[in-house]
């Protein structure tokens, strides 16, 4: 997700997942106190799952006590009224004995809920739903148990204004709607565990007025079907996905589907008014994916492509999994950035939002590499330009001051400078690209933290890089360019 001020980024006008060391602290947060036993029977009573996983910037985001493995969402969307009716079937595994657990949902009305087929009592406090089914001790959820929750809900989805004043969640468009989730917008259109530390597979079935198209992540799960004046579209995402990367675009689109080398599905959906201006750049999607695979390791998903919808007030592009969103025709620089996120951010997802620089610094560095190899602009020249940009020195990239700062310039430009400094230490491009590919392989479809990354780089290079991390990643002042 490039910001308009990010160095090196043109302003935008136009299955249970594998757990890695970086998610260890998060998983500890997901568990609460050990459950008690009844004195008479020894039956497990359970304890409530935590309402939030104590993310450094979004402490109430996400929930403890369970791990979602699959979302099955059925939505009926009325674009004229900007309303939806939805059913969310959430399959999860309990990570503790549960007497109750929470889901994140903003604004929409819960019509009913069941857990393992039993009616659940639902209490609401803001964006937190608490579901309880523990009228009988024997009905409570046990650690390690896989359970299914069904939530039926309806209403007018809301647009969420983020800490940095950008808009996300449910965004009405001229001919439909657009759902974007970074960092907390997905709770506006479906209930779930909305922290990047809990990734899951998805199936989405969306019914819209005939003549409109509904586009989401993954691959089409069969052709659209029409009954009367309504058409239903189905999408399947097999690989684990953080909820902030889930998307839905409803409107009139020019769509194109093809298959690139390796059997990867390429699907693009473009607002007709942007189709001509976007055609040349979108035709190069397979080229960009193949080029990035050479540098970062095998492409991690079964689908790629893009969604282009006219939404100027969104103010940003976003690396929605498999199919990045652009609010207008992208240039090559922006396309390279968002496609690089498929490795950095989408497959290797940050353990917490403090680790955002791992997404943006590496994606920005992908732009520098493309400019170096395709446009004869050495990466050191891009480094020097970023180094001279005062905005990149507002704070350390690995420690933004607040939630409002996680998409600001240092996370991008200074984050990319950290990567270039690692490249200088390695001093051999073949080894450097092997280092990046090893990183994406080690944490494929998982979560990782800054501590994971620095430990990995030191282990692979055999170097003590304490000064590099101190000066470039965590330092509050600008070091000499050649330090």
URZIHU-V326308 format. One record per residue. N is the residue number from 0. RES is the residue in three letters. PSI is psi in radians with two decimals (* if undefined). OMEGA is omega in degrees with one decimal (NA if undefined). D_FIRST is the distance of its C-alpha to the first C-alpha in Angstrom with 2 decimals. Layout:
# URZIHU-V326308
n;res;psi;omega;d_first
N;RES;PSI;OMEGA;D_FIRST
N;RES;PSI;OMEGA;D_FIRST
This chain:
# URZIHU-V326308
n;res;psi;omega;d_first
0;UNK;1.67;178.4;0.00
1;UNK;2.44;174.2;3.80
2;UNK;2.81;-179.7;6.48
3;UNK;-0.38;-177.2;9.76
4;UNK;0.03;-175.4;11.51
5;UNK;2.27;178.4;9.70
6;UNK;2.34;177.7;12.57
7;UNK;-0.02;-178.5;12.68
8;UNK;2.16;-179.6;9.89
9;UNK;2.43;175.5;11.64
10;UNK;2.54;-176.5;11.18
11;UNK;1.82;176.7;10.25
12;UNK;-1.25;-178.5;13.70
13;UNK;*;NA;14.69
14;UNK;1.52;-174.8;26.16
15;UNK;2.30;-178.2;25.68
16;UNK;2.68;175.6;22.93
17;UNK;2.33;179.1;24.13
18;UNK;2.39;-177.4;24.22
19;UNK;3.04;-178.5;23.80
20;UNK;-0.57;-177.8;25.04
21;UNK;-0.38;-179.3;21.75
22;UNK;0.06;-175.0;22.09
23;UNK;-0.82;-179.1;25.71
24;UNK;-0.65;179.6;25.31
25;UNK;-0.76;-179.3;23.21
26;UNK;-0.59;175.1;25.92
27;UNK;-0.67;179.3;28.52
28;UNK;-0.50;-178.3;26.89
29;UNK;-0.38;178.9;26.98
30;UNK;2.55;175.2;30.76
31;UNK;-2.87;-174.7;33.13
32;UNK;2.57;-179.8;36.84
33;UNK;2.48;-177.3;39.00
34;UNK;2.64;177.7;40.70
35;UNK;2.90;176.5;44.30
36;UNK;2.60;177.2;47.22
37;UNK;2.55;-176.9;49.94
38;UNK;-0.57;-172.8;53.26
39;UNK;-0.73;-170.5;55.29
40;UNK;-0.28;-174.6;53.45
41;UNK;0.10;179.6;50.83
42;UNK;2.54;-179.2;48.25
43;UNK;2.18;177.7;44.65
44;UNK;-0.66;-178.3;43.71
45;UNK;2.92;177.1;40.04
46;UNK;2.81;179.5;37.82
47;UNK;2.51;170.1;34.87
48;UNK;2.61;-176.9;31.37
49;UNK;2.48;176.1;29.27
50;UNK;1.36;-175.5;27.35
51;UNK;2.61;-177.7;24.16
52;UNK;0.32;173.4;23.35
53;UNK;0.69;171.6;23.20
54;UNK;2.50;-176.9;19.59
55;UNK;-0.53;-176.3;19.67
56;UNK;-0.40;-179.0;17.52
57;UNK;1.26;-171.5;18.09
58;UNK;-0.45;-179.2;21.64
59;UNK;-0.07;-179.3;22.51
60;UNK;2.44;-177.3;19.57
61;UNK;3.03;-177.4;20.84
62;UNK;2.69;-177.6;24.55
63;UNK;2.88;172.8;27.14
64;UNK;-0.12;-179.7;29.97
65;UNK;2.86;180.0;28.48
66;UNK;1.98;179.7;25.97
67;UNK;2.37;175.6;24.74
68;UNK;-0.39;-176.7;25.25
69;UNK;2.38;170.3;24.89
70;UNK;2.28;172.9;23.91
71;UNK;1.83;-172.8;26.03
72;UNK;2.25;175.5;25.00
73;UNK;2.04;-173.7;27.35
74;UNK;2.48;171.0;26.34
75;UNK;2.02;-171.1;28.40
76;UNK;2.30;173.5;26.52
77;UNK;1.69;-176.5;28.38
78;UNK;-0.55;-179.4;26.14
79;UNK;-0.75;-179.9;29.05
80;UNK;-0.17;-175.1;29.46
81;UNK;0.91;176.1;25.83
82;UNK;2.82;172.8;27.21
83;UNK;2.68;167.7;26.88
84;UNK;2.31;-174.6;29.16
85;UNK;2.66;168.9;27.76
86;UNK;2.14;178.1;29.11
87;UNK;2.08;173.4;27.07
88;UNK;1.96;-172.0;28.88
89;UNK;2.02;176.8;27.38
90;UNK;2.24;-174.6;28.90
91;UNK;2.87;175.9;28.70
92;UNK;2.24;179.5;30.72
93;UNK;2.29;177.1;32.27
94;UNK;0.08;174.6;31.72
95;UNK;2.95;171.4;34.62
96;UNK;2.16;-170.1;37.53
97;UNK;2.26;167.3;36.18
98;UNK;-0.41;176.3;38.14
99;UNK;2.88;176.8;35.08
100;UNK;2.90;-174.7;31.29
101;UNK;2.71;168.7;28.37
102;UNK;2.63;175.5;25.59
103;UNK;2.24;176.3;22.74
104;UNK;2.25;-177.7;23.13
105;UNK;2.16;166.5;22.57
106;UNK;-0.84;-171.9;25.14
107;UNK;2.70;-177.7;26.54
108;UNK;2.27;175.2;30.17
109;UNK;2.08;-179.8;31.26
110;UNK;-0.60;176.6;34.30
111;UNK;2.83;177.1;35.32
112;UNK;2.49;173.6;34.31
113;UNK;2.66;173.3;36.04
114;UNK;2.09;-175.6;35.71
115;UNK;0.71;176.2;37.60
116;UNK;-0.08;-179.5;39.35
117;UNK;2.39;178.4;40.65
118;UNK;2.40;-179.7;39.88
119;UNK;2.38;170.9;37.59
120;UNK;2.31;-177.3;38.01
121;UNK;2.10;172.1;34.79
122;UNK;2.55;-176.3;34.39
123;UNK;2.36;172.8;31.54
124;UNK;1.73;-176.5;30.36
125;UNK;-2.14;-179.1;27.35
126;UNK;0.13;-177.1;24.45
127;UNK;2.14;170.3;26.57
128;UNK;2.27;173.4;28.87
129;UNK;2.13;179.9;31.65
130;UNK;2.29;-177.9;33.47
131;UNK;2.29;178.5;36.94
132;UNK;0.46;-166.8;39.42
133;UNK;0.63;176.3;41.77
134;UNK;-0.57;175.8;44.98
135;UNK;2.37;-179.1;46.57
136;UNK;-0.68;-176.2;45.85
137;UNK;-0.25;178.7;46.14
138;UNK;-0.10;-176.7;43.32
139;UNK;2.78;-175.5;40.73
140;UNK;2.34;-176.6;37.95
141;UNK;2.59;177.8;38.71
142;UNK;2.30;-179.3;36.54
143;UNK;-0.19;-178.8;35.52
144;UNK;2.37;172.0;36.23
145;UNK;2.28;-176.8;33.94
146;UNK;2.76;-177.4;33.95
147;UNK;2.24;177.9;32.73
148;UNK;2.33;177.4;31.69
149;UNK;2.11;178.5;31.85
150;UNK;2.16;173.8;30.48
151;UNK;2.30;-172.0;31.38
152;UNK;2.90;-176.6;29.68
153;UNK;2.95;176.1;29.43
154;UNK;-2.85;179.1;28.65
155;UNK;1.89;-179.2;26.25
156;UNK;2.58;-174.2;22.64
157;UNK;2.64;168.5;21.12
158;UNK;2.30;-177.6;18.13
159;UNK;2.22;175.0;16.81
160;UNK;2.10;-174.8;16.07
161;UNK;3.04;-179.9;13.94
162;UNK;-0.52;179.4;15.27
163;UNK;0.21;175.9;13.32
164;UNK;0.19;171.6;14.76
165;UNK;2.78;-177.2;11.80
166;UNK;2.45;179.1;12.98
167;UNK;-2.93;-177.4;12.27
168;UNK;-2.20;-177.4;14.91
169;UNK;2.01;-175.1;17.28
170;UNK;1.91;176.6;16.82
171;UNK;2.49;175.5;20.02
172;UNK;3.09;-177.3;20.07
173;UNK;-0.57;-176.1;23.18
174;UNK;0.23;-178.9;24.23
175;UNK;-2.19;-178.1;22.60
176;UNK;2.81;-178.8;19.59
177;UNK;2.29;178.2;15.96
178;UNK;2.11;178.5;14.71
179;UNK;2.54;-166.9;11.16
180;UNK;-0.06;-173.4;11.03
181;UNK;2.18;-1.7;8.46
182;UNK;-0.33;-170.7;10.37
183;UNK;0.28;-171.8;13.76
184;UNK;-0.34;-175.3;13.90
185;UNK;-0.43;177.3;15.46
186;UNK;-0.21;179.5;18.69
187;UNK;-0.31;-177.2;19.18
188;UNK;-0.12;169.4;20.24
189;UNK;2.57;178.6;21.62
190;UNK;2.53;179.8;23.26
191;UNK;-2.96;176.3;22.20
192;UNK;1.56;-164.6;21.33
193;UNK;1.00;169.2;17.85
194;UNK;2.50;-177.2;16.89
195;UNK;-0.28;179.7;14.82
196;UNK;-0.19;179.7;18.17
197;UNK;1.71;-177.9;19.80
198;UNK;2.65;-175.9;18.72
199;UNK;2.88;169.9;20.86
200;UNK;2.78;-175.5;21.80
201;UNK;2.50;162.6;21.65
202;UNK;2.36;-175.0;24.00
203;UNK;2.21;175.0;23.42
204;UNK;2.10;-173.3;26.21
205;UNK;2.19;177.6;25.58
206;UNK;2.27;-175.4;28.46
207;UNK;2.91;176.4;28.03
208;UNK;2.47;177.1;30.55
209;UNK;2.35;-177.3;32.04
210;UNK;-0.32;175.4;30.46
211;UNK;2.81;179.4;26.88
212;UNK;2.53;175.0;24.48
213;UNK;2.11;-175.9;22.31
214;UNK;2.37;178.1;19.43
215;UNK;-2.81;-178.5;17.63
216;UNK;2.91;171.1;16.48
217;UNK;-2.51;-176.2;18.97
218;UNK;2.64;175.6;22.19
219;UNK;2.35;177.5;24.67
220;UNK;1.15;-176.7;27.39
221;UNK;2.93;-179.6;30.14
222;UNK;2.76;175.1;30.66
223;UNK;2.65;178.7;30.20
224;UNK;2.44;-177.8;33.40
225;UNK;2.32;174.2;34.92
226;UNK;2.00;-176.5;37.52
227;UNK;-2.14;-177.2;38.95
228;UNK;0.32;-178.6;36.29
229;UNK;2.47;179.1;33.39
230;UNK;2.42;-178.2;31.27
231;UNK;2.31;177.8;29.59
232;UNK;2.51;-178.9;26.68
233;UNK;2.37;-178.2;26.01
234;UNK;2.50;-177.8;23.06
235;UNK;2.20;175.7;23.18
236;UNK;1.86;-174.6;20.59
237;UNK;-0.65;-175.9;22.76
238;UNK;2.58;-179.3;20.46
239;UNK;2.44;-177.5;19.28
240;UNK;2.32;171.5;16.03
241;UNK;2.53;-173.5;14.55
242;UNK;-0.46;-179.7;14.94
243;UNK;-0.23;179.8;11.47
244;UNK;-0.10;176.3;10.62
245;UNK;2.51;-179.0;13.70
246;UNK;2.79;172.2;13.78
247;UNK;2.24;175.8;16.73
248;UNK;2.17;179.3;17.35
249;UNK;2.24;179.5;20.95
250;UNK;-2.86;174.9;22.53
251;UNK;2.13;-176.7;24.23
252;UNK;2.58;165.0;22.53
253;UNK;2.05;-175.3;23.78
254;UNK;2.67;178.2;23.16
255;UNK;2.31;179.3;23.89
256;UNK;2.43;177.4;24.40
257;UNK;-3.14;178.2;25.52
258;UNK;2.28;178.2;25.74
259;UNK;3.12;-179.9;24.78
260;UNK;2.44;-178.6;26.44
261;UNK;0.05;178.6;26.52
262;UNK;0.29;-179.2;26.72
263;UNK;2.22;177.5;22.99
264;UNK;2.28;175.3;22.60
265;UNK;2.03;-178.4;20.62
266;UNK;2.15;177.7;20.03
267;UNK;2.50;176.0;18.57
268;UNK;2.11;-171.7;18.93
269;UNK;2.30;171.1;18.95
270;UNK;2.26;-174.5;20.29
271;UNK;-0.56;-179.4;23.67
272;UNK;-0.28;178.5;23.30
273;UNK;-0.03;-171.4;20.34
274;UNK;-0.83;-176.5;21.96
275;UNK;-0.79;-177.5;23.97
276;UNK;-0.36;-177.3;21.39
277;UNK;-0.28;-167.2;18.90
278;UNK;-0.81;-174.7;21.61
279;UNK;-0.75;180.0;21.80
280;UNK;-0.77;-178.4;18.16
281;UNK;-0.50;177.6;18.00
282;UNK;-0.32;-177.7;21.30
283;UNK;0.10;177.9;19.75
284;UNK;-0.87;178.6;17.39
285;UNK;-0.63;178.0;20.18
286;UNK;-0.78;-179.2;20.69
287;UNK;-0.77;179.7;17.17
288;UNK;-0.78;-179.8;17.24
289;UNK;-0.72;179.2;20.72
290;UNK;-0.77;179.8;20.00
291;UNK;-0.58;176.2;17.21
292;UNK;-0.59;177.2;19.64
293;UNK;-0.54;-175.3;22.22
294;UNK;-0.55;-170.9;20.24
295;UNK;-0.02;-177.5;18.42
296;UNK;3.00;-176.3;20.93
297;UNK;2.49;177.0;21.55
298;UNK;2.28;-168.7;18.88
299;UNK;-0.02;-173.8;18.52
300;UNK;2.96;-178.8;18.69
301;UNK;-0.08;-178.2;21.28
302;UNK;2.72;173.8;19.16
303;UNK;-3.09;179.8;16.52
304;UNK;-2.59;-177.8;15.89
305;UNK;2.70;168.3;13.79
306;UNK;2.20;176.6;14.08
307;UNK;1.98;179.7;14.54
308;UNK;2.50;-178.7;15.79
309;UNK;1.84;-179.7;16.84
310;UNK;1.24;-174.5;15.09
311;UNK;-0.59;-175.7;14.86
312;UNK;-0.12;170.7;14.91
313;UNK;-0.66;171.5;11.61
314;UNK;0.09;-176.0;10.39
315;UNK;2.73;165.0;6.85
316;UNK;2.82;-178.1;5.71
317;UNK;2.46;-174.2;4.55
318;UNK;0.74;178.8;5.92
319;UNK;2.34;-165.8;9.04
320;UNK;2.36;-179.0;11.71
321;UNK;-0.48;-166.4;13.98
322;UNK;1.38;-177.4;12.82
323;UNK;2.57;177.4;9.32
324;UNK;2.42;174.0;9.47
325;UNK;2.35;-178.7;9.98
326;UNK;0.26;179.4;11.93
327;UNK;3.08;-177.9;14.33
328;UNK;2.14;-179.0;15.46
329;UNK;2.70;168.4;12.96
330;UNK;3.09;-176.4;14.49
331;UNK;-0.64;-179.6;14.78
332;UNK;-0.79;-179.5;12.62
333;UNK;-0.68;178.3;9.49
334;UNK;-0.77;178.7;10.94
335;UNK;-0.75;-179.4;11.62
336;UNK;-0.91;-175.1;8.19
337;UNK;-0.60;176.8;6.85
338;UNK;-0.60;177.1;10.38
339;UNK;-0.51;177.4;10.56
340;UNK;-0.36;178.9;8.25
341;UNK;-0.52;172.4;11.25
342;UNK;-0.86;-171.4;13.22
343;UNK;1.62;-178.3;11.11
344;UNK;-0.81;-176.8;9.65
345;UNK;-0.92;175.0;11.25
346;UNK;-0.97;174.4;14.73
347;UNK;1.74;-171.9;14.84
348;UNK;2.47;-178.2;13.27
349;UNK;2.51;178.1;13.58
350;UNK;-0.65;174.2;16.96
351;UNK;2.99;-179.8;15.96
352;UNK;-0.20;173.1;13.17
353;UNK;-0.39;-177.8;14.95
354;UNK;0.30;-176.4;13.86
355;UNK;-0.55;-177.5;10.12
356;UNK;-0.46;176.9;10.97
357;UNK;-0.55;172.9;11.97
358;UNK;-1.01;-166.4;8.53
359;UNK;-0.62;177.9;7.20
360;UNK;-0.76;180.0;10.80
361;UNK;-0.66;177.2;11.70
362;UNK;-0.66;175.7;9.00
363;UNK;-0.68;178.2;9.99
364;UNK;-0.53;174.4;13.49
365;UNK;-0.66;175.9;13.31
366;UNK;-0.73;179.4;13.05
367;UNK;-0.68;179.3;16.05
368;UNK;-0.74;178.2;17.87
369;UNK;-0.79;178.8;17.55
370;UNK;-0.65;180.0;18.85
371;UNK;-0.78;-172.9;21.57
372;UNK;-0.49;-175.3;22.77
373;UNK;-0.37;-173.4;22.34
374;UNK;0.16;177.2;22.80
375;UNK;0.62;174.5;25.10
376;UNK;1.82;-177.3;22.98
377;UNK;2.51;178.4;23.61
378;UNK;-0.55;178.5;20.82
379;UNK;-0.55;177.3;23.11
380;UNK;-0.72;175.8;22.93
381;UNK;-0.67;176.3;19.13
382;UNK;-0.84;-177.9;19.80
383;UNK;-0.68;178.7;22.52
384;UNK;-0.76;178.2;20.53
385;UNK;-0.65;-179.4;17.88
386;UNK;-0.63;-178.2;20.90
387;UNK;-0.18;-178.6;22.51
388;UNK;1.96;-176.4;19.64
389;UNK;-0.54;-177.9;20.83
390;UNK;-0.49;-177.9;17.52
391;UNK;-0.11;-176.5;16.52
392;UNK;0.33;-178.4;19.58
393;UNK;-0.53;179.2;19.15
394;UNK;2.87;178.7;18.88
395;UNK;2.42;-176.4;18.58
396;UNK;-0.51;-178.5;15.15
397;UNK;0.08;-178.7;16.60
398;UNK;1.14;176.6;17.97
399;UNK;2.52;-176.4;16.07
400;UNK;-0.53;-174.9;18.85
401;UNK;3.04;177.6;17.48
402;UNK;-0.52;-179.4;14.92
403;UNK;-0.20;-173.4;14.20
404;UNK;-0.02;-172.3;13.19
405;UNK;-0.21;175.7;10.68
406;UNK;0.43;-179.5;7.81
407;UNK;3.01;-169.4;10.55
408;UNK;-0.79;-177.3;11.72
409;UNK;-0.57;-179.9;13.66
410;UNK;-0.56;-179.4;10.97
411;UNK;-1.19;-171.9;9.65
412;UNK;-0.85;179.4;12.98
413;UNK;-0.55;173.6;15.46
414;UNK;-0.74;177.6;13.69
415;UNK;-0.59;177.0;14.14
416;UNK;-0.64;176.5;17.65
417;UNK;-0.77;-179.7;18.46
418;UNK;-0.69;179.3;17.83
419;UNK;-0.66;177.8;20.03
420;UNK;-0.64;174.9;22.65
421;UNK;-0.70;178.3;22.82
422;UNK;-0.68;178.0;23.37
423;UNK;-0.65;177.9;26.18
424;UNK;-0.79;-179.6;27.74
425;UNK;-0.74;172.4;27.78
426;UNK;0.43;174.9;29.25
427;UNK;2.04;-172.6;29.24
428;UNK;-0.62;178.4;26.43
429;UNK;-0.75;178.3;27.79
430;UNK;-0.62;-180.0;27.74
431;UNK;-0.81;179.7;24.31
432;UNK;-0.53;173.3;22.74
433;UNK;-0.63;176.7;24.95
434;UNK;-0.81;179.7;23.53
435;UNK;-0.74;179.7;19.91
436;UNK;-0.62;176.9;21.30
437;UNK;-0.64;177.7;23.38
438;UNK;-0.84;-178.4;20.51
439;UNK;-0.48;176.7;18.72
440;UNK;-0.77;-176.3;22.22
441;UNK;-0.54;-175.0;23.25
442;UNK;0.40;-178.5;20.40
443;UNK;2.22;178.5;19.77
444;UNK;0.41;179.9;18.76
445;UNK;-2.80;178.2;19.16
446;UNK;2.60;179.9;17.77
447;UNK;2.68;-177.8;18.11
448;UNK;3.01;174.5;18.25
449;UNK;-0.72;178.3;18.42
450;UNK;-0.66;175.6;22.18
451;UNK;-0.76;-175.6;22.03
452;UNK;-0.83;-177.8;20.24
453;UNK;-0.67;177.6;22.67
454;UNK;-0.71;179.3;25.61
455;UNK;-0.81;-178.1;24.65
456;UNK;-0.74;179.7;24.40
457;UNK;-0.69;179.9;27.70
458;UNK;-0.75;-177.2;29.41
459;UNK;-0.60;-178.9;28.48
460;UNK;-0.34;-175.4;29.35
461;UNK;0.34;-176.4;32.32
462;UNK;2.54;168.7;31.42
463;UNK;1.89;-174.5;31.40
464;UNK;0.52;-178.3;28.21
465;UNK;-0.72;-179.0;28.78
466;UNK;-0.66;178.7;28.87
467;UNK;-0.84;-179.2;25.59
468;UNK;-0.74;-178.1;23.80
469;UNK;-0.79;-173.7;25.87
470;UNK;-0.75;-169.5;25.29
471;UNK;-0.56;-174.8;21.74
472;UNK;-0.66;-174.2;19.87
473;UNK;-0.20;-174.4;21.88
474;UNK;2.56;-179.6;24.01
475;UNK;-0.21;179.5;24.14
476;UNK;2.93;-177.5;25.62
477;UNK;2.08;177.7;24.93
478;UNK;2.94;172.2;26.88
479;UNK;2.53;-172.9;28.72
480;UNK;-0.52;-176.4;26.64
481;UNK;0.16;176.4;28.82
482;UNK;*;NA;29.05
